[in-house]
């Protein structure tokens, strides 16, 4: 049995993968650590790993290909868009020739993909509930097919360092407008 979980950048995939990987007999990877995940997910030959027993991946890089992955359980982490934007504005990714682009610039495009997967039957996982308690993470684990104890501390979350922005109102007007233009997604799924 296998599963795949995706979501927007900054939605908790790293923490969820770490927590689920504590289940005995399971291998759960975040962005398939051993490969170039941005390229590897687009190559069908790499999808064979999902036929392994007790295997799962939790990665934002799965977003474009979730529907085609040969796994039993598919899920999407959903997080409040203003909180996502605030976290994303505090974290940039390298693209192309090393230029840094805030993840918020990709928000409208990625929300369209999330909407498509949710409409196709992917299970929604709500960020605020997910990380509220160890029991919440264990509930998600059972929904993904993981039985047995998980051994993690819910308070051990990854810290991405110093924040540039402390509130949504501090973001640029352009970024605030980007989030506001995505109200349709919040109305439908959040």
C-alpha positions in Angstrom: 0.0 0.0 0.0 1.2 3.5 -0.7 0.1 7.1 -0.5 0.9 10.6 -1.7 0.2 13.9 0.0 0.7 17.3 -1.6 -0.2 20.9 -1.0 0.9 24.5 -1.4 4.5 25.4 -0.5 4.8 26.1 3.3 1.8 23.9 4.2 3.6 21.5 6.5 4.7 18.7 4.2 8.1 18.4 5.8 6.8 18.1 9.3 4.1 15.6 8.3 6.6 13.4 6.4 8.9 13.4 9.5 6.0 12.4 11.8 4.6 9.7 9.5 8.1 8.3 8.9 8.2 7.3 12.6 5.6 4.5 12.0 7.3 1.0 12.3 7.7 -0.7 8.9 7.0 2.4 6.8 9.1 4.6 4.6 7.8 8.1 4.2 9.9 10.6 2.3 9.7 14.3 1.9 10.3 15.4 -1.7 11.9 12.0 -2.4 15.2 13.1 -0.7 17.3 10.8 -3.0 16.3 12.4 -6.3 15.9 15.7 -8.0 12.2 15.9 -7.0 11.2 18.6 -9.4 12.3 16.6 -12.4 11.9 13.1 -11.0 8.2 13.3 -10.4 7.6 14.2 -14.0 9.2 11.0 -15.2 6.8 8.1 -15.1 9.7 5.6 -14.7 10.3 7.0 -11.2 6.7 6.4 -10.1 7.5 2.6 -9.7 8.5 3.4 -6.1 4.8 3.8 -5.3 4.4 0.1 -5.8 6.5 -0.7 -2.8 4.7 -1.9 0.3 4.3 0.6 3.1 5.7 3.6 1.1 4.5 7.2 1.1 5.7 10.6 0.0 4.6 14.0 1.3 5.7 16.8 -1.0 4.6 20.0 -2.7 6.5 18.8 -5.8 3.8 16.1 -6.2 1.2 18.8 -7.0 1.4 18.7 -10.8 1.4 14.8 -11.0 -0.8 13.7 -8.1 -3.6 12.3 -10.3 -1.3 10.0 -12.3 0.5 8.5 -9.3 -0.1 4.8 -8.9 -1.0 4.9 -5.2 -4.0 4.0 -3.2 -4.4 7.1 -1.0 -4.0 10.7 -2.3 -4.4 13.7 0.0 -4.0 17.5 -0.1 -3.0 19.6 2.9 -5.0 22.8 3.0 -3.9 25.9 5.0 -5.5 29.3 5.5 -4.3 31.4 2.5 -3.3 34.4 4.5 -1.1 32.3 6.7 0.3 30.5 3.7 1.1 33.8 2.0 2.7 35.1 5.2 4.9 32.0 5.5 5.6 32.0 1.8 6.7 35.6 1.8 9.2 34.8 4.5 10.7 32.0 2.3 11.8 32.2 -1.3 12.8 29.4 -3.7 15.5 29.3 -6.3 14.3 28.9 -9.8 15.9 29.0 -13.2 19.3 30.5 -13.0 19.2 30.9 -9.3 16.8 33.8 -9.1 14.7 33.9 -5.9 10.9 34.0 -6.3 8.5 34.2 -3.3 6.2 31.1 -3.3 3.3 33.5 -3.2 3.8 34.4 -6.8 2.7 30.8 -7.7 -0.4 30.9 -5.6 -3.2 31.3 -8.2 -1.7 28.5 -10.4 -1.1 26.1 -7.6 -4.6 26.6 -6.2 -6.1 25.6 -9.6 -4.2 22.3 -9.4 -5.2 21.7 -5.8 -8.9 22.4 -6.7 -8.6 19.9 -9.6 -7.2 17.1 -7.3 -9.8 17.8 -4.6 -12.6 17.6 -7.1 -11.1 14.3 -8.4 -11.4 12.8 -4.9 -8.2 13.6 -3.0 -8.7 13.7 0.7 -8.5 17.2 2.3 -6.2 17.5 5.3 -6.7 20.7 7.2 -3.4 22.3 8.4 -4.8 23.9 11.6 -6.4 20.6 12.8 -3.5 18.5 11.6 -0.9 20.0 13.8 -3.2 20.7 16.7 -2.3 17.4 18.5 -0.5 14.1 18.1 -3.9 12.4 17.9 -4.8 14.5 14.8 -1.6 13.4 13.0 -2.3 9.8 14.0 -5.9 10.1 12.6 -4.4 11.3 9.3 -1.9 8.4 9.4 -4.8 5.9 9.7 -6.6 7.6 6.8 -3.5 7.1 4.7 -3.3 3.4 5.6 -0.7 3.6 8.4 -1.6 1.5 11.4 0.5 1.3 14.5 2.1 3.8 16.8 3.9 7.0 15.7 6.7 8.2 17.9 7.2 11.9 17.5 6.9 15.1 19.5 4.2 17.4 18.0 6.1 20.4 19.2 9.2 19.5 17.1 8.5 21.6 14.1 11.0 22.9 11.5 12.0 26.5 12.0 12.9 28.3 8.8 14.7 31.1 10.6 14.1 34.8 11.0 10.9 36.3 9.6 10.8 39.3 7.3 7.1 39.8 7.8 5.1 39.3 11.0 1.5 39.9 9.7 -0.4 39.7 6.5 -0.8 43.5 6.5 3.0 43.9 6.2 3.1 42.0 2.8 3.3 44.1 -0.4 0.0 45.3 -1.8 0.7 43.1 -4.8 0.9 40.0 -2.7 -2.1 41.0 -0.7 -4.1 41.4 -4.0 -2.8 38.0 -5.1 -4.2 36.3 -2.0 -7.5 38.3 -2.2 -7.9 37.2 -5.8 -8.0 33.6 -4.6 -11.0 34.0 -2.3 -12.9 31.5 -4.5 -10.6 28.7 -3.2 -11.2 29.6 0.4 -15.0 29.7 -0.1 -15.0 26.3 -1.7 -12.5 24.4 0.4 -11.6 26.2 3.6 
